[in-house]
Amino acid sequence: MCLGKVWYILALLQDTNGSITNNMVKIVGKRNVLSNFEERYCYSVDATNVKELKRIATTVVFPRNTEDVSKIMRYAYKYSVPVVPRSAGTSVSGGALPLKSGIVLDFSKMDKILEINKDNLYCIAEPGVVIAKLQEKVKEQGLFYPPDPSSLAVSMLGGSIAMSSGGARSFKYGTTKDYVINLEVVLADGRVINTGVNCSKNVTGYNLTQLFVGSEGTLGVITKATLRLIPQPASKKVLFAYFDSLEDTSNTVNNIISNLITPSVIDILDKNTLLTIEKYNPVGLLTDKEAALLIEVDGEEETIKKQYEQIIEICKSNRSAFIKTAETVEEMEKIWTTRRSSFGATAKLAPDVVTEDIVVPRENIVKAVRGIREICNKYNLKTCIMGHIGDGNIHPNFALDLRNEEEYQNIQKAKGELFDLAISLNGTLSGEHGIGCEKMPYMKKALSKEVLDVMKAVKKVFDDKNILNPGKIFEQV
Ligand SMILES: Cc1cc2nc3c(=O)[nH]c(=O)nc-3n(C[C@H](O)[C@H](O)[C@H](O)COP(=O)(O)OP(=O)(O)OC[C@H]3O[C@@H](n4cnc5c(N)ncnc54)[C@H](O)[C@@H]3O)c2cc1C
């Protein structure tokens, strides 16, 4: 029997009398529930390549407000139905996959920006607001919401808060966790809480806000967020510098930082990444260099002009083979387009891309990149390495065909060794993509039994029936 038929039968069995779906229709209305197999099938995937984990949601529900979510959770709690919150489904660690079927909550209809408060420098928004849209709206008022995952044109606040997503600008501005002031959360049993107040300072009890940030939908459902805003930087400048060795690349980064310059972005693209971009999206990159750095500075014009010149001098003193500066907005955009096309270009190398996200102390970057290359050679994997070198956050993007059993086995072994490498270099599994189900088997490598026990105890306090996004981060007892 083909796999499709097996899924179909399983999906039919999951809600045989339609009681879950009927109850969801009672809460949110028929037009806010998807019950067709084909529609539900679309929710059996997110942006993660984990072929063995596909399950079909019993029903997909579009809540319209907090009250809907609360009623849904009360029902789910009473009948122990698994619930997977989902925003745009761009998770690359399997975060939004409904591993135990049940209800998928799609937040795309809770997409309002409720307030932009310029006097108090915050905004309040619903989980379905697309990050790029929020950034545009606050920019109209001279304000800035810095978290910038590369997926920001589609990814949404709920998912990015639940993953504490980062991005290229994290080196200067931090990640999502640094901008969340207060959350409205629906608990597993349907109670609604606010984790804090809309003030910039608050040490009244435990920091529940930060507990929910990065909790991957396993502790509660985020229905509203108050986010810190900062003034828009007045100006920015970008350059792209090539190097013949990884040491020169890394020393350049260290020298920039030790000269007390904090670029808004310092990203690395390795030789394979440059070659692959140039092959599929030719923009005149130098493909015989070991690596390139994309460096952006932002702030007051006078200051960044000086910093830009200093950075050029530092690149030259580290034997940069060529420095492409950008004098106009178009030239800056061209450099950024190069960087943004790296993932898409890698995706053209093979049917699947498995993207990883290790983080190591910056001093170990060269060892990490060399180690990754050794692993790739051992398992014959095509890999483009890029990442946020300023944060020590490296993304090896493995291009392969997961249908090929040998390649599939190779990537599993390579991933295990990649995480061993990160840990041996005093780093860890993920800098921004989270654990989901994809990295769950490796958590024991990264965390002690004691730490895992504490995390599991926290999970139990918030979700004693294990109905919130089960099968993510760690196995629940
Ligand atoms: C091409 C590409 C580039 C990417 N680049 C980056 C990058 O630069 N930096 C980065 O950090 N990540 C990146 N990612 C990963 C991903 O985009 C981020 O994790 C993103 O923030 C997820 O947002 P989403 O709206 O798609 O969330 P989803 O994938 O829908 O969900 C992510 C997690 O959040 C939970 N969740 C969703 N909504 C809620 C809610 N309302 N309440 C509670 N939990 C919720 C889900 O259960 C799931 O565990 C990239 C992904 C792709 C495909």
The ligand as a MOL file (V3000), in Angstrom:
LIG
                    3D

  0  0  0     0  0            999 V3000
M  V30 BEGIN CTAB
M  V30 COUNTS 53 58 0 0 0
M  V30 BEGIN ATOM
M  V30 1 C 14.2550 30.3870 4.2620 0
M  V30 2 C 14.2200 30.4570 5.7610 0
M  V30 3 C 15.0520 31.3450 6.4130 0
M  V30 4 C 15.0460 31.4110 7.8120 0
M  V30 5 N 15.8710 32.3010 8.4260 0
M  V30 6 C 15.8640 32.3880 9.7710 0
M  V30 7 C 16.7340 33.3210 10.4220 0
M  V30 8 O 17.4770 34.0620 9.7930 0
M  V30 9 N 16.6930 33.3580 11.7670 0
M  V30 10 C 15.8670 32.5590 12.5030 0
M  V30 11 O 15.8720 32.6510 13.7240 0
M  V30 12 N 15.0540 31.6630 11.9060 0
M  V30 13 C 15.0190 31.5690 10.5680 0
M  V30 14 N 14.1950 30.6670 9.9590 0
M  V30 15 C 13.3090 29.8070 10.7830 0
M  V30 16 C 11.8940 30.3990 10.9950 0
M  V30 17 O 11.5680 31.2690 9.9520 0
M  V30 18 C 11.7730 31.1300 12.3230 0
M  V30 19 O 11.8850 30.2200 13.3880 0
M  V30 20 C 10.4350 31.8880 12.4470 0
M  V30 21 O 10.5070 32.7870 13.4840 0
M  V30 22 C 9.2390 30.9930 12.6220 0
M  V30 23 O 8.0880 31.7810 12.4310 0
M  V30 24 P 6.7450 31.1580 11.8590 0
M  V30 25 O 5.7310 32.2480 11.9030 0
M  V30 26 O 6.9510 30.5370 10.5570 0
M  V30 27 O 6.4540 30.0740 12.9850 0
M  V30 28 P 5.9800 28.5500 12.8350 0
M  V30 29 O 6.9550 27.8010 12.0050 0
M  V30 30 O 4.5690 28.4970 12.4590 0
M  V30 31 O 6.1130 28.0790 14.3450 0
M  V30 32 C 7.3560 28.0230 14.9800 0
M  V30 33 C 7.1630 27.5220 16.4160 0
M  V30 34 O 6.4190 28.4670 17.1540 0
M  V30 35 C 5.2580 27.8740 17.7130 0
M  V30 36 N 4.1950 28.8780 17.6400 0
M  V30 37 C 3.7080 29.4760 16.5340 0
M  V30 38 N 2.7680 30.3740 16.8630 0
M  V30 39 C 2.6490 30.3320 18.2070 0
M  V30 40 C 1.8080 30.9940 19.1500 0
M  V30 41 N 0.9160 31.9130 18.7960 0
M  V30 42 N 1.9460 30.6750 20.4720 0
M  V30 43 C 2.8430 29.7490 20.8700 0
M  V30 44 N 3.6560 29.0930 20.0230 0
M  V30 45 C 3.5620 29.3840 18.7080 0
M  V30 46 C 4.9910 26.6400 16.8750 0
M  V30 47 O 4.2710 25.6600 17.6010 0
M  V30 48 C 6.3940 26.2160 16.5260 0
M  V30 49 O 6.9450 25.4580 17.5740 0
M  V30 50 C 14.1760 30.5620 8.5580 0
M  V30 51 C 13.3340 29.6760 7.8900 0
M  V30 52 C 13.3540 29.6180 6.5100 0
M  V30 53 C 12.4480 28.6510 5.8280 0
M  V30 END ATOM
M  V30 BEGIN BOND
M  V30 1 1 1 2
M  V30 2 1 2 3
M  V30 3 2 2 52
M  V30 4 2 3 4
M  V30 5 1 4 5
M  V30 6 1 4 50
M  V30 7 2 5 6
M  V30 8 1 6 7
M  V30 9 1 6 13
M  V30 10 2 7 8
M  V30 11 1 7 9
M  V30 12 1 9 10
M  V30 13 2 10 11
M  V30 14 1 10 12
M  V30 15 2 12 13
M  V30 16 1 13 14
M  V30 17 1 14 15
M  V30 18 1 14 50
M  V30 19 1 15 16
M  V30 20 1 16 17
M  V30 21 1 16 18
M  V30 22 1 18 19
M  V30 23 1 18 20
M  V30 24 1 20 21
M  V30 25 1 20 22
M  V30 26 1 22 23
M  V30 27 1 23 24
M  V30 28 2 24 25
M  V30 29 1 24 26
M  V30 30 1 24 27
M  V30 31 1 27 28
M  V30 32 2 28 29
M  V30 33 1 28 30
M  V30 34 1 28 31
M  V30 35 1 31 32
M  V30 36 1 32 33
M  V30 37 1 33 34
M  V30 38 1 33 48
M  V30 39 1 34 35
M  V30 40 1 35 36
M  V30 41 1 35 46
M  V30 42 1 36 37
M  V30 43 1 36 45
M  V30 44 2 37 38
M  V30 45 1 38 39
M  V30 46 1 39 40
M  V30 47 2 39 45
M  V30 48 1 40 41
M  V30 49 2 40 42
M  V30 50 1 42 43
M  V30 51 2 43 44
M  V30 52 1 44 45
M  V30 53 1 46 47
M  V30 54 1 46 48
M  V30 55 1 48 49
M  V30 56 2 50 51
M  V30 57 1 51 52
M  V30 58 1 52 53
M  V30 END BOND
M  V30 END CTAB
M  END
